[in-house]
Amino acid sequence: MPYRLTVIGTGYLGITHAACMADLGFDVLGLDIDADKIRRLNNGELPIHEPGLEAVLRRGLESGRLRFTTSYEEVGAFGDVHFVCVGTPQKQGEYAADVSYMDAAIESLAPYLGRECLVVGKSTVPVGTAGRLADKLARLAPDGVQPELAWNPEFLREGFAVKDTLNPDRIVIGVRSERAEKVLREVYQPLGEVPIVVTDFATAELVKTAANAFLATKISFINAMAEVCEAAHADVKQLSEALSYDDRIGGRFLNAGLGFGGGCLPKDIRAFMARAGELGADQALTFLREVDAINMRRRARMVDLARELAGGSFQGCTVGVLGAAFKPNSDDIRDSPALDVAVTIGHQGGQVTVYDPIALDNARKAHPELRYGASALEAVRGANVVLLLTEWPEFVELDPEVLGQAVATRKIVDGRNALNAETWRSAGWHYRALGRP
């Protein structure tokens, strides 16, 4: 008889995991304390934008294999394997991660675990968290019940979450018993031949934070090269292309531009640094401070380039901004470099109008002080400077001549090195980009 699964927390990770596991044939019960979100999910309404996920969600609901609840008691009675997928945001005013939602989930679930089961953490947490939560789980469970904990980090990319869940490049499981390993191997057996790395708790926790630290470092490396290229009048795009042919380096995450944002990389590398300090290993990760600093300097440099094109001041300047999400194929605006730049220019006197294909509603709620257009053309109408800040395909494919008819002056800063510079210059645009002449 297949295991019955529960997923605690219906954010980006939780919804994706619940819907995909139901698609694999499991009976799945998702839980969140937000009653309105649960109502919407049970009606097939997706509260986030993720390509392909709504269809998977609706298939699960229609098949009867997937439903959602607000009741921990119902979850405890239903599940054989409980996946905990709650958020671990950055603490206010600190680098450290806030794991209070993780603790709250374990504290709420444990008293209702009436039989042998496995609780599986999937959230990104500071190393050492799993061991502490395992002790808490054992302490709070009913007498005579011995639930186990395992750690199974997620490696989802926003915009590709369904693919990454159903076709993962690897599965990492941190366990303390052969039984826990056996259960997770059986849960993931429907995925087929996928490399499974079995580790202890600490290593499983470190895999995710180390992976994010490596990606952040690679992105900041090429952005550091962009700073040098600007000083030396070199072209970082050509530099990146030449580096990409070296198979020791590769071309992925080697595109210079505005830098990374979102709900993972920035907060995860800061939490990694904070935890290393607590462990007395802070010197091992001091380089991540510069990785973070390079990333944040990209935003300031973008504002500087825009100001140069505006004639030295944003006062009386109309600025059209293309992009609000932190990356394409997402409506996520958490720590969005695009919105950060737009808000900064607004504070410096610019009249900013923003357009994004998907993230406008989220942007409006977070930054009602900005103006918003219903299309790219509307956002840039009458603009003295245009900024491309999120590389949505529809922006990359814009006709420079058509856009040129809408603006006041043909000046553009390509914050993602996504446009063909010669094409835009040939259409009479003053084209600038980070790290390029």
N, C-alpha and C positions, 0 to 999 in steps of 0.2 A: 504494500500500500504506500503510495507516494507521501512524502512529508507534506504537512500543511504549514504554510509559511505566513508570517506576519511581517509587516514593515512599519516601524515606528518612526514617524516624521515624514511628512509629505511635502518636503521642499523639492528642489531640483533633483537631488539624488534619489530620494525616497519614492517619488512618483515614477521615475524611470525604472527603478529596480522592481517595484511592485508590478507595474504593467508588463514589463518584459518577462518576469518569472511566471506570471499568469499565461503569457503567450507561449511559454515553454511547456505548459500543461499543468502547472501547480495550482492548487486552490490557495488564494492569497487574500489576506485581510490587512488593509492599511489603516494606520491610526494617526490622528492628529488632534490636538486640543482645540483647534480652530473649527468650530461647528459649521461656519459658513463655507469654509474651504471643503470640508467633508461633503456638505450638501452638493456643492458644485461638482466635485469629483464623481460622486455617485450619479450625477446627471450627465457625465461625460464631458464636462467643461474643464479645460486645462488652464490652470492659473499662470502658467509660464509658456514661453514660446520655445519649442524644441522641435525641429523638423522630424516628421514621422511619428512623433510620440502620441498625438491625439488619436490616430488610427489604431495604434496598439492598445491604448487605454480603452477605447470604445469596444474593441474586439473582446477584451477581457471582461468588461461589464456585460456585454451581450451574451457571452458564453456562460455567465454565472460563476466563472472562476475567480472573479475579482470584485471586491466591494470594500467600502471604507467605513470606519466607525470612530467615535470619540471615546469609546469605553475600554479602559485597560483590563477590566474584568473579562470582557468578551474576548479580547486579544489573548489573555492568559489561558482561557479555557480552550481557545481555538487552535493555537499554534504548537507545532513541534519544533520549529526553528524560527527564532525571532531576530530579524535584522534591525539594528538600531542605526538610523540614518539622519539623526538630528544635526543641526548646525553647530559649528564651533568657531564663532566669529572672533575677531580681535577684541581684546578688552579695551574699554574706553580709556584712553590716555596711557596705554601700555602697549608693548610689543606682544605680550603673552596671549595665548589663546584662552577664550572663555569656554570652559568645558561644563558649565553649570547645566546646560540642557541635557548633556550626556548623563550627568549624575541624576537629574530629575527623572529622566526616562527609566533608568535602572531602579530608582527608588519607587517609582509608580508601578513598574511592571512586576518586580520581584514578589510582592505579597500575593499576587494572583497566579503564581506558577505552581500549580497543584500536582504536577507530575514531571517525570524526567524530560528535559528539553535542552536545547542549545540556544544560547543568546550570542548573537554575532554582531560585533561592532564594525561598521563600515565607514564611519566618519573619520576625518583627518584629525588626529589628536597628538599632543606632546608625548614623546616616548616615556613610558612608565604609567600611563593612564590605564591601560588594559589590566595590568596586574592589580592596581588599586580597585578598579571596578569589579574584577573577579571576586575579590575579598568582600566587597559590599554586597554583591549579588548573593554570595553564600550566606552572609550574615542576615540578610533581609528576607530570604525565601522561607516558606513555611517549614516547620520542623519535619524532618524525615525526607524532605525533597532536596536533591542536590543538583541544581541546574549548573551547566558548564558554560564558560565563556570562551569565545574564539575571536580572533581579529582577522578581518578580511577587507583590506583597504580597497577603495574604488579608484579607478583611473579613467574617469569619464572626461571627455572633451565636450564643452558646450558646443552645440551645433552638430555633434556626432554621437550623442549619448546612447541612442538606440543601437547603433552599429557597435559601439564600444562595449555595450552590455551583452549583446547577442553574439558578437564575434571578437572577444577580447584577445589581446596579444599575450597575456599571461594572467594567471590567478594566483594570488598570494594568500596563504592562510597561516595565521599564527595560532598554534594550539598547544595544549598541555596533555592531551591524551590521544590514543589511537582511535578511540570512539569518536571524538570531535572531528578528527581528520576524515574518518570514514563517512560521517554524516555529510560534511561539506563536499567531499568528492562525489557522493551520490546526488546531492542537490545540483551540482554543476555538470553532472554526466550528460544531460541533454545537449550541452554545448558542443560535444564531440571532442576531438583531439586538441586540447588546449594545454600548453605547459602549465603545470601546477608546482609552485614553489612552497614547500612546507617549512615553516620556521617557528621560532619562539615568538612570544608576544612582542618583545622589544624590537626585534628585527622587522617584523611585519609593520609595526608602527613607523619605523624609520624608512622603509621602502618608499612610502608615499611622500614624506617630507623631503627625502633625498632626491627623488625624481623631480619634484617641483623646484628644488633648489638648483638642480642641474639645468633645467630648462630656463629658469630665470637668469642664470649665469650666462648661458649661451646667447640669450636675447640681449642682455646688457653688454656682453662682449662686442657684438657687432655694432651696438649703439655707441660704445666707447670708440670704436674705429670710425664711426660717423663723425664724432667730435674731432678726431685727428684729421680725417679727410677734409673737413671744412677748413681747418687751420692750414692744411697743405695744398688746398685747391685740387684735391683728388675726388674720385667718384666712388662712394661706398657701394653703390649698386653693382658696379663692375668688379669691385674688390670682393664682394660677397659671392658673385658668380664664379670668380676664379677660385675662391676657397672651396666652393661647394663640390668641385670635381675631385677633391681629395677625399677618398672614402673614409679616412680617419676622422674627418670633420663633418662632411655631409652638408646639404643645403637647408635642411629643415630647421626652423626657428633661427634662420640667419638672415632675415629680412630687416634691415634697419628702418627705424621709423619712430613713432610716438611712444613705443614701449608697451609694457604689459599692464593690465588692470584686472578687474573682475573680482569675484569673491574667493579666489583660491590663491594664486601665486603671491600677491603682495602680503596677505595676512599669514600665509603659511611660512614664507621665509622669515618673517619677523618672529613668529612663534617658535620657529626652529632655533633662531639665535637666542631667544629668551630662555628656552629650555636648556640649550647647551651651557648657558651661563649658570643656570641652577645646578647643573651636573658638574660644574667646574671645568668644562671643556669649551669655554667661550672663545679662546684663541683659535680653535679649529675653524670657527665660522666667521671670523672677523671680515673675511672677504665679502660676505653677504651684505655687510653694511654698505660697501661700495657698489655692489650690484643694485641694491635698493636706491642708492643715491644717484647712480647713472640713470636709472629708470625715471626717477622724479625730475632730473635735469632735462630730460627730453621734452617734458611738458613746458618747462620754462623757456626752452629754446624755441619751441613752436610759437609761443606767444611773442618772443623777440622777432622771429622771422615775419610774423604777421604785422607786427608794429612797423618794421622796416618798410614793408610794402605799403603800409598806410601812411607813410611819410613821416614817421617818428612819433606819432601820437594817435590814439584811438578816439580822441575827442571829435565828435561830429562825423565819425566814420561808421559806415554800415558794413557789417560783416555777415556773410552767409556761411553757415556751418553745415557740412554734410556729414552726419553721423552723430549718434548719441550713445549707442550701445558700446560696450568695451571691445566687442569683436563682432564680425558679421555672423548671421544665422542665430542671433540671440537677442532677447529683449533685456538682458542683464545690464544694469547701469552701475552696479556696485564698483566703486573706485574706477569709474570710467575715465580714461585719459581725455577722451573727446569732450565730455561734459566739464571736466576740470578746466580745460583750455577755454571753453565757451564762457564759463562763469568768470574766470579770471579776466578775460577781455571785457566782459560786461562791467566788472568792477572798475576797470580802467577807463570807462567812458564809452566803449563801443556799443553800437546798437546791433545786437546779435539776434539773428533768426536761425533756428535749428530745424533740420529735417532728418528723420530716420525712418526707414520703412516699417519697423516693428516696435521700436522702443519709445515712441513719442509719449504714450500715456504715462509710462514710468518716469520719463524725464520731466513731464509737466508737473507730476505730483512732487518730485524732489526739488525742482527748480522752477517755481511758477514765475520768477522774476524775468526769465528769458522769454523771447518770442519764439513761436513755432509755426512752421509752414506746412502745408498739406502735400507739398511735392518738392523735389529738388529745385525746380524752376522758381517756385514761389519763395523758397528760402533764400535764393540768391538774387531775387529781383531788386535792382537798384543798388547792389552791393559794390563797395569799393574794393573789397578783398573777399575771396572765397577760400575756405579751408576744407580740405578733404581729410576727415579725422577717423572715419571707420570705413574700411575698404569693402563695402557692400558691392556686389557685382553690378548693380544698376548705376552706381557712381562711377565705377571703372569704365563702364560702357557709355558714359555720357558723351554726346557730340559736342566738342568744344565750340563749334560754330553756333549751334543752337543755344548753348549756355551763354555764349558771348553776346547774343542779342538781348539777354535779360539783365545783364549786369551793367553797372555804371562805368566800371573800368575793368579791363581784362587782366586781373591779377589773381593768381592762385598759389597757395602753399599746399603741397601734397604731403600730408603728414604720415603717409603709409608707403611712400615710394611705389604707388600702385598704378600711376598713369604713365603713358608714353610721353616723355618730355618733349621730343621733337614734334610729335603730332600737335601738342598744345601750343608750342612756340610757333609752329607754322601757321596756326590759326590766330596769331597775333596776341597770344597770352604772355604775360610776364610770369614765367613758371619758376617756382622755387621748391626745394625739397630738402629734408634733413639729410645732411651728409653728402650733398651733391653740389657741384659748381653752380 
